[in-house]
Amino acid sequence: MVSKFNKYLLAAMLLISSPVNIIYGQESSSDSDIEVTSTATPIEDVEPLPISEEPLTRTESLLHTAVQIQIYHENTEDAMQEAFDYMTEMEKIFSTNLKGSDVYRINQAAGKEFVKVDPETYTVIERAIQIGDQSDGKFDITIGAITNLWQIGSGDARIPSDEEIQVAIKKIDYTKIALNPQDVSVMLEEEGMVMELGGISKGYIGGRIVDIFKKYGITTAIINLGGNVVVMGSSPTNENGWNVGVQDPDQSRGSVVGAQRVIDRAVVTSGIYERYLEKDGEIYHHIMDPETGYPLENEVSGVTVFAQTSFDGDSYSTALFLFGIEDGLAFVNQTEGIEAVFIDKDKGVHLSEGLKDTFELTNDAYHIVK
């Protein structure tokens, strides 16, 4: 199956992701304490700010999740405010359900007309289409026709009938997204199609916050968008980097399987533990297979991706979940700039080549698969 991925090797992939869970701990000389990561270097001609061990921290509910930013420099309130203002604006244009958002208007006009959108919306959609091509359709932002039926993660979650699902999957086809670069407009070509950008928008936003911080001379920060994490620089108290905990997919957030030291990386996890529907003893998780319209069934319970950019990390996480362990590892091992930890349903931990000598297993209930 490895050859199937050769045509994708230069591609950055995006896909629907669940939160990564980073455990913040006190830094010490030990390598067993757990913390976090990203992708940022100081912008040229901007004087880097002095680093502080005590961060400026702000936490708010945004982007349908708990957002927390920590900046390890003093007097950076203006940068923090700009980052939160930016997230607020992006939520207004990327939201699926907010009336008047770009995505809402595109969905309302499906099969009827082009909709002029913000250039940032256009950029994300254009990239999403590329990823659809590169992933052979496994990533498809028109999955909304199915997720709207299941509503997993909301108070309206239910199991749709097979008849409903069969009708909905006919509306999943990213190749029927039309783009007009001349006036920056987008159209879904068939009525009933539903676009959603939840699988890539946080990754895009995280990268843009890094850009905002660079212009202020910020070199050290943690940007946690509900578990979609990007960290600038290294830990102020450990030159070996931030210690990132990989979530235990069988436990609540905060329990980890192991940890990895990282510098300037994004870290994103997809798993079946965050959002699910339980009915009659059956668990239905939120990661949908666009081919069947049902939750994906394979051996994976969680994937954590370490990537150079937030945009890449957000995409790779669920893409690799959908590929499965064997094909996913083959892809990662042939693709520059990413590493991954796959966890199977038998508590096996599968590491990409770049992590085999550095990942620290800390949970005795799990084992490394050689």
C-alpha positions, 0 to 999 in steps of 0.5 A: 500500500505504500506506493499509493502514497507516493503522489502525496509526498509533497502535500500538506494534508488537512482534516477534521480533528479532535483536540490534542490534550497537552498537560502543563507541568512544572519544568525541572531537570527531569525529562518526565514532566509534561508540557507543549509545542509549535512553529515560529521564528522571529520575523526579520528586522523585528527585535525579539523580546526578552523571555519571561518564565512567567507567562501572560495568560488569557483563556476564553470560550471561542471557536466552539472550544476553550481557547488559551494563549500563554505569552512568555514575554512581558508587556504583550497585552496588545499582541494578546488582544489582537490575537483574540480579536482575530479569532473572534472575526474568524469565528464570524466568517468560518462558522457553519451555523452562524447566520451571515457567515461565509460558510452559512451563505455558501450553504444557503446558496448551494446549487443556485449561485456564487457567493463572494467571501472573505479572502481568508475563507477563499484561501482555506477552501482552496487549500481544502480542495487541494487536500481532497485531491491529495487524500483521494477524497478522504478529506472532504469539506462537504461532509456536512451533509452527513454530520448534520444528520448525526449531530454528534457533540450536540444536544440533538445527536441521533442515529439517522436512518440508513435511508437518510444516510444514503441520500446524504452521501450523494451530496458529499463531493468536494469536486463540486465546489466551484471557485471564482478567483476573479471576484473571490467567490465560491459555489456548491454546485448541487442543492443540498450540499453542506460545507463545513470548515471545522476540520481545518479552520483552527489550524489556519487560525493558529498559524495566523496567530503565530504571524501576528505574534512575530510582528511584535517580536514574540518568540515564545508562546503556547497557542492552544485552540481547544487542544489544537496546539502550536507553540512558538520557541522552546520552554523558557526553563528547558532548552530541550523544548516543551514536553508534550503529553500524548492523550490516553484515548481511553481516559478523560483529558489529562491522562497521557500515554507518553510524552515527547520533547519538541521545539517549534512544532504544532501538535494535534490529535484525532481520537474517538474519545472526545465526541461520541454518541452512546445508544443501546450500549453502542458507541458512535464517534464523530469521525465520519467516513465520507464513503459510508456516511457512518463513523469510521471503523478501523483499528485506530483509537487515537493519532497525535501528529507533530507538524511544522505548521498548525495548518498541516497538523490540523489536517494530518491528524484526522487524515491519518486516522482515516488512513489507518496505522499501516498506511498512515505510518507509511505516509508519515515516514515518507513525508518530510516535516511530520511525525505521528503516534498511533494508538490502537484499540489493544493499547499498542503505541505505533511510532513513526521513524523520527520518534522511535528514539525520543518518545517516552512511554509513561503509562504501564497500561500501554506498550510500544509496538515494534 
